[in-house]
Amino acid sequence: MKNRKKQDGNKKALTQSIVFGFDRAMDEHSLLLFLRQFTDKKVLDVLLPRLQDQDIIATVDFLTTIMQKHFSEHEYHSLFLSE
């Protein structure tokens, strides 16, 4: 139980440090923390069943477009697909 409280405290401290608009380094760090929170299993277990089909398609389209814009084909296969 003590470990659980420590994890919850650490998680709260991390989410409180998500701040955008100060500088590029802070934006990158905040985006990293935001995405980690967003992809947390507990978050996704609640969120995914509530998404409409168009929400799923829009999310996949957005993320795919970002990867196509910033990854080479080799990077996409090696980093994202782990080939």
C-alpha positions as CSV (number, residue, x, y, z in Angstrom):
1,M,0.0,0.0,0.0
2,K,2.9,2.3,0.8
3,N,4.4,1.8,-2.6
4,R,1.0,2.6,-4.3
5,K,0.9,6.0,-2.5
6,K,4.4,6.7,-3.6
7,Q,3.5,5.9,-7.2
8,D,0.4,8.0,-7.1
9,G,2.4,10.9,-5.6
10,N,5.1,10.5,-8.4
11,K,2.4,10.4,-11.0
12,K,0.7,13.5,-9.7
13,A,4.0,15.4,-9.5
14,L,4.7,14.4,-13.2
15,T,1.3,15.6,-14.4
16,Q,1.7,18.9,-12.5
17,S,4.9,19.5,-14.5
18,I,3.1,19.4,-17.8
19,V,3.3,23.0,-19.0
20,F,3.3,24.3,-22.6
21,G,4.4,27.6,-24.0
22,F,7.5,28.5,-22.1
23,D,10.2,27.2,-24.4
24,R,10.9,24.3,-26.8
25,A,12.6,22.1,-24.2
26,M,9.7,22.4,-21.8
27,D,7.2,21.8,-24.5
28,E,9.0,18.6,-25.6
29,H,9.3,17.4,-22.0
30,S,5.6,18.2,-21.3
31,L,4.5,16.4,-24.5
32,L,6.5,13.3,-23.4
33,L,4.8,13.3,-20.0
34,F,1.4,14.0,-21.6
35,L,1.7,11.1,-24.1
36,R,2.9,8.8,-21.3
37,Q,-0.2,9.6,-19.3
38,F,-2.4,9.3,-22.3
39,T,-1.1,5.8,-23.1
40,D,-1.4,4.6,-19.5
41,K,-3.4,1.3,-19.5
42,K,-5.9,2.6,-16.9
43,V,-6.6,5.7,-19.1
44,L,-6.9,3.7,-22.3
45,D,-9.1,1.1,-20.7
46,V,-11.7,3.8,-19.9
47,L,-11.2,6.0,-23.0
48,L,-11.1,3.5,-25.8
49,P,-14.6,2.0,-25.4
50,R,-16.0,5.5,-25.4
51,L,-14.4,6.6,-28.6
52,Q,-16.5,6.9,-31.7
53,D,-15.3,5.3,-34.9
54,Q,-14.4,8.7,-36.3
55,D,-12.4,9.5,-33.2
56,I,-10.3,6.4,-33.8
57,I,-9.8,7.1,-37.4
58,A,-8.9,10.7,-36.8
59,T,-6.3,9.7,-34.1
60,V,-4.7,7.1,-36.3
61,D,-4.7,9.5,-39.3
62,F,-3.1,12.3,-37.2
63,L,-0.4,10.1,-35.7
64,T,0.4,8.5,-39.1
65,T,0.7,11.9,-40.7
66,I,3.1,13.0,-38.0
67,M,5.2,9.9,-38.5
68,Q,5.2,10.3,-42.3
69,K,6.3,13.9,-42.0
70,H,9.2,13.3,-39.6
71,F,10.3,9.7,-40.1
72,S,12.2,8.2,-43.0
73,E,10.8,4.9,-44.2
74,H,13.7,3.1,-42.4
75,E,13.0,4.9,-39.1
76,Y,9.3,4.1,-39.4
77,H,10.1,0.4,-39.8
78,S,12.9,0.2,-37.2
79,L,11.5,2.5,-34.5
80,F,7.7,2.2,-34.8
81,L,7.3,-1.3,-36.2
82,S,10.4,-2.6,-34.5
83,E,11.5,-4.6,-37.6
